[in-house]
Amino acid sequence: MGACPPLYGKVLIFVAFVKSSMETHYKVAQESLQCYLKGTNYTVAMVDLDNDERVKAECGKNKQVRNTMFAKNFLQKWGDWEFTQPSNWNGADNGVLQIHILKTVIPYATQEIKNCDKYWHNSTGYDTYMAYVTCCKLALGATRLWPGKVRIYRRAHGWVRDGFLTTDRFCDRDFMFHGWKNNEVGAKGWESPFPKNINVTLCGKGMDGWVYRSFKNTTCDRIRETLGNFERSSGKNFPKEARVLPHLAEPDVGECFPTCDDDI
């Protein structure tokens, strides 16, 4: 593996953590990160969210965005939803994010926004909340990139994905797993990619220190097959209350004619 060439200039790895959780849940995850970093020329910033003075002074919530004016405004407006979100089963900040993105990237879709907001306000639990999520996804459509604003990655296509989806098996296109919350390999029956905790002192260039179960490293074709099976299973078990078709069940022009598209 060797030293990673600085393709993007200097690279800083930012790790935000809560000390109490770090000590009780994330030893395996952090050891794997430390082993990876020993083979790079990156700088690392470990930020204790409870004790860092800058965080306590400036940050009410912990979100990361690109340092642009759009991103700053997006984050501020996301936070402002705290005062206007419904008080029912609303999905908290992730629930807000659905309609916030919708209003940000297609603000002229006023009827669609109104329809989804109705589902949101009527949700009473997870199943009916997912009707709201479905509505927002359908309103956004197949577009995933709004240049200079937002990009929505497909599941499993970001820099990190849930490991449990493939029982922690990985292929050459994978980078990091989300959801490792144990201090010891094997805890609670967890079959980690590693047979035991990583000895970080052995890590360095190339594959030094990386001792893993060979069967956990598979082909991307196998990973794709597993993800496909999970998708089909999830689809079959998706809540009946969430299987909504807003363009059939909710108004399109009936509440806004003849001015539906005047804001475009």
C-alpha positions as CSV (number, residue, x, y, z in Angstrom):
1,M,0.0,0.0,0.0
2,G,2.8,2.5,0.9
3,A,2.4,6.2,1.5
4,C,-0.7,7.7,-0.2
5,P,0.2,10.3,-2.8
6,P,-1.1,13.8,-1.9
7,L,-3.5,14.1,-4.8
8,Y,-5.6,16.8,-3.1
9,G,-2.8,18.6,-1.2
10,K,-2.7,18.2,2.5
11,V,-5.3,15.8,4.0
12,L,-6.7,16.2,7.4
13,I,-8.7,13.4,9.0
14,F,-11.3,14.8,11.4
15,V,-12.6,12.5,14.2
16,A,-15.3,13.9,16.4
17,F,-16.0,11.8,19.5
18,V,-17.6,11.7,22.9
19,K,-15.1,10.4,25.4
20,S,-17.5,8.2,27.4
21,S,-18.7,6.4,24.3
22,M,-15.3,6.2,22.8
23,E,-14.0,4.3,25.8
24,T,-16.9,1.8,25.9
25,H,-17.9,1.2,22.3
26,Y,-15.4,2.1,19.7
27,K,-12.0,0.5,20.4
28,V,-12.1,-1.9,17.4
29,A,-13.2,0.8,15.0
30,Q,-10.6,3.2,16.2
31,E,-7.8,0.6,16.1
32,S,-8.7,-0.1,12.5
33,L,-8.6,3.7,11.7
34,Q,-5.2,4.1,13.5
35,C,-3.7,1.2,11.6
36,Y,-4.9,2.7,8.3
37,L,-3.5,6.1,9.2
38,K,-0.1,4.7,10.0
39,G,0.3,3.8,6.3
40,T,-0.5,7.4,5.2
41,N,1.0,10.9,5.4
42,Y,-2.3,12.4,6.7
43,T,-2.8,14.7,9.7
44,V,-5.3,13.6,12.3
45,A,-7.5,15.9,14.5
46,M,-9.2,14.1,17.4
47,V,-11.9,16.4,18.8
48,D,-13.7,15.7,22.1
49,L,-17.2,17.1,21.6
50,D,-17.8,17.4,25.3
51,N,-14.5,19.2,26.2
52,D,-13.3,21.0,23.2
53,E,-13.7,24.8,23.9
54,R,-14.3,25.7,20.3
55,V,-17.1,23.1,20.0
56,K,-18.7,24.2,23.2
57,A,-18.6,27.8,22.1
58,E,-19.7,27.5,18.5
59,C,-21.6,24.2,17.9
60,G,-25.0,23.4,19.1
61,K,-25.2,20.2,16.9
62,N,-22.5,18.1,15.2
63,K,-22.8,18.1,11.5
64,Q,-20.2,18.4,8.8
65,V,-20.6,20.3,5.6
66,R,-18.3,21.8,2.9
67,N,-17.1,25.2,3.7
68,T,-19.2,27.2,1.3
69,M,-21.8,29.9,1.8
70,F,-24.5,27.6,0.5
71,A,-23.5,24.9,3.0
72,K,-23.5,27.4,5.9
73,N,-27.0,28.7,5.0
74,F,-28.2,25.1,4.5
75,L,-27.0,24.1,7.9
76,Q,-28.4,27.2,9.6
77,K,-31.8,26.7,8.0
78,W,-31.7,23.0,8.9
79,G,-31.2,24.0,12.5
80,D,-34.1,26.6,12.3
81,W,-36.5,23.7,11.7
82,E,-36.2,23.0,15.5
83,F,-38.8,25.6,16.1
84,T,-41.3,24.6,13.3
85,Q,-41.1,20.8,13.0
86,P,-44.3,18.9,14.1
87,S,-44.4,17.6,17.6
88,N,-45.6,14.1,16.6
89,W,-43.4,11.1,15.6
90,N,-41.3,13.3,13.3
91,G,-37.9,11.5,12.8
92,A,-36.0,14.3,14.6
93,D,-33.2,15.9,12.6
94,N,-33.2,13.2,10.0
95,G,-36.9,13.7,9.5
96,V,-36.4,17.4,9.0
97,L,-33.6,16.7,6.5
98,Q,-36.0,15.1,4.0
99,I,-38.3,18.1,3.5
100,H,-35.4,20.6,4.0
101,I,-33.6,19.1,1.0
102,L,-36.8,19.1,-1.0
103,K,-37.5,22.8,-0.3
104,T,-33.8,23.6,-1.0
105,V,-33.3,22.0,-4.4
106,I,-36.8,22.3,-5.9
107,P,-38.4,25.2,-3.9
108,Y,-40.9,25.7,-6.8
109,A,-42.5,22.3,-6.1
110,T,-44.9,23.9,-3.7
111,Q,-47.7,21.3,-4.0
112,E,-45.4,18.4,-3.7
113,I,-43.8,20.0,-0.6
114,K,-47.3,20.6,0.8
115,N,-48.3,17.0,0.2
116,C,-45.2,15.6,1.9
117,D,-45.6,18.0,4.8
118,K,-49.1,16.6,5.3
119,Y,-47.8,13.0,5.6
120,W,-45.2,14.3,8.0
121,H,-47.7,16.0,10.3
122,N,-49.9,13.0,10.2
123,S,-47.3,10.4,11.2
124,T,-47.9,8.6,14.4
125,G,-45.1,6.0,14.4
126,Y,-42.3,4.6,12.2
127,D,-44.6,3.1,9.6
128,T,-46.6,6.2,8.9
129,Y,-43.4,8.3,9.2
130,M,-42.0,6.3,6.3
131,A,-44.9,7.4,4.2
132,Y,-43.5,10.9,4.5
133,V,-40.0,9.7,3.6
134,T,-41.5,7.9,0.6
135,C,-43.3,11.1,-0.5
136,C,-40.0,13.1,-0.3
137,K,-38.1,10.5,-2.3
138,L,-40.7,10.4,-5.0
139,A,-40.8,14.2,-5.2
140,L,-37.0,14.4,-5.6
141,G,-37.1,11.8,-8.4
142,A,-34.0,10.2,-9.9
143,T,-31.9,13.4,-9.7
144,R,-29.0,12.9,-7.2
145,L,-26.8,15.9,-8.0
146,W,-27.6,19.6,-7.9
147,P,-24.3,21.2,-8.8
148,G,-22.9,23.5,-6.2
149,K,-25.6,22.5,-3.7
150,V,-26.4,18.9,-2.8
151,R,-25.4,15.4,-3.9
152,I,-27.3,12.4,-2.6
153,Y,-25.3,9.2,-2.8
154,R,-26.9,5.9,-3.6
155,R,-26.9,3.4,-0.7
156,A,-23.5,1.8,-0.2
157,H,-21.8,4.2,-2.6
158,G,-20.5,6.8,-0.1
159,W,-17.1,6.5,1.7
160,V,-18.8,4.4,4.4
161,R,-21.6,1.9,4.5
162,D,-23.3,-0.4,7.0
163,G,-21.2,-3.5,7.5
164,F,-24.1,-5.7,8.7
165,L,-25.7,-5.6,5.2
166,T,-23.0,-8.0,4.1
167,T,-22.0,-9.6,7.4
168,D,-18.9,-7.4,7.3
169,R,-17.7,-8.9,4.1
170,F,-16.0,-6.4,1.8
171,C,-14.6,-5.9,-1.7
172,D,-12.0,-3.7,-3.2
173,R,-14.4,-0.8,-3.7
174,D,-15.3,-0.7,-0.1
175,F,-13.5,1.8,2.2
176,M,-15.1,2.0,5.7
177,F,-17.9,0.4,7.7
178,H,-20.4,2.1,9.9
179,G,-21.8,0.6,13.0
180,W,-18.9,-1.1,14.7
181,K,-19.7,-0.5,18.4
182,N,-17.6,-3.1,20.3
183,N,-14.4,-2.8,22.2
184,E,-13.4,-6.5,21.6
185,V,-13.6,-8.6,18.4
186,G,-16.1,-11.4,19.0
187,A,-18.1,-9.5,21.6
188,K,-21.8,-10.5,21.5
189,G,-21.2,-13.0,18.8
190,W,-19.8,-10.5,16.3
191,E,-17.8,-12.1,13.5
192,S,-15.5,-9.2,12.7
193,P,-13.3,-9.2,9.6
194,F,-10.5,-9.5,12.1
195,P,-9.8,-12.7,14.1
196,K,-8.7,-10.5,17.0
197,N,-8.1,-6.9,17.9
198,I,-5.6,-5.1,15.7
199,N,-2.2,-4.6,17.2
200,V,-1.6,-1.0,16.0
201,T,2.1,-1.1,16.9
202,L,2.6,-3.6,14.0
203,C,0.9,-1.3,11.5
204,G,2.8,0.7,8.9
205,K,3.4,0.5,5.2
206,G,1.5,-1.8,3.0
207,M,-0.4,-4.6,4.7
208,D,1.6,-4.5,7.9
209,G,-0.6,-5.2,10.9
210,W,-3.7,-6.1,8.8
211,V,-4.6,-9.6,9.9
212,Y,-8.1,-10.4,8.7
213,R,-10.2,-13.4,7.8
214,S,-9.6,-14.1,4.2
215,F,-13.2,-15.2,3.5
216,K,-14.4,-11.7,4.5
217,N,-12.6,-10.2,1.5
218,T,-14.7,-11.2,-1.5
219,T,-15.6,-9.9,-5.0
220,C,-17.7,-6.9,-5.7
221,D,-20.1,-9.2,-7.6
222,R,-20.7,-11.1,-4.4
223,I,-21.3,-7.9,-2.5
224,R,-23.7,-6.6,-5.1
225,E,-25.6,-9.9,-5.0
226,T,-25.9,-9.7,-1.2
227,L,-27.0,-6.1,-1.3
228,G,-29.6,-7.0,-4.0
229,N,-31.0,-9.7,-1.8
230,F,-31.2,-7.3,1.1
231,E,-33.0,-4.7,-1.0
232,R,-35.6,-7.3,-2.2
233,S,-36.2,-8.5,1.4
234,S,-36.5,-4.9,2.6
235,G,-39.0,-4.1,-0.1
236,K,-41.2,-7.1,0.8
237,N,-41.2,-6.1,4.4
238,F,-41.7,-2.3,3.8
239,P,-44.6,-1.1,6.0
240,K,-48.0,-1.1,4.2
241,E,-48.8,2.3,5.6
242,A,-45.6,3.7,3.9
243,R,-46.5,2.4,0.4
244,V,-48.0,5.7,-0.8
245,L,-48.4,7.2,-4.2
246,P,-48.8,10.9,-3.5
247,H,-49.3,11.8,-7.2
248,L,-52.5,9.6,-7.1
249,A,-53.6,10.1,-3.5
250,E,-52.8,13.8,-3.1
251,P,-53.6,17.0,-5.1
252,D,-51.5,18.0,-8.1
253,V,-53.4,21.0,-9.6
254,G,-56.6,20.8,-7.6
255,E,-55.4,23.2,-4.9
256,C,-53.1,25.6,-6.9
257,F,-54.6,26.0,-10.4
258,P,-54.0,28.3,-12.3
259,T,-50.9,29.5,-10.5
260,C,-49.2,26.1,-9.8
261,D,-46.0,26.9,-11.8
262,D,-45.9,30.7,-11.5
263,D,-42.7,30.5,-9.3
264,I,-40.7,28.5,-11.8
